[in-house]
Amino acid sequence: MITLLKSLGVVILLVGVGILAVPAFTDMRNNTVLGAGLLLIILGFIVHIFLNKKFE
């Protein structure tokens, strides 16, 4: 369970990268999608740092 929690930040980060990859290959470029991807990437970094410090 701890290893799953430690990799939660990386999973959030990868979801953000996936959201940013969709508009790169399609014509669906609007600021809402790009902002959501950026927000998830930043949130993923913060969660990853916080959880690794808490469980190590």
Residue pairs with C-beta under 8 A, 6 or more apart in sequence:
2 55
5 51
5 55
6 51
6 52
6 55
8 47
8 48
8 51
9 44
9 45
9 46
9 47
9 48
9 49
9 50
9 51
9 52
10 44
10 48
11 44
12 40
12 43
12 44
12 47
12 48
13 40
13 41
13 44
13 45
13 48
14 44
15 40
15 44
16 36
16 37
16 38
16 39
16 40
16 41
16 43
16 44
17 37
17 41
19 33
19 36
19 37
19 40
20 34
20 37
20 38
20 41
22 28
22 33
23 29
23 30
23 33
23 34
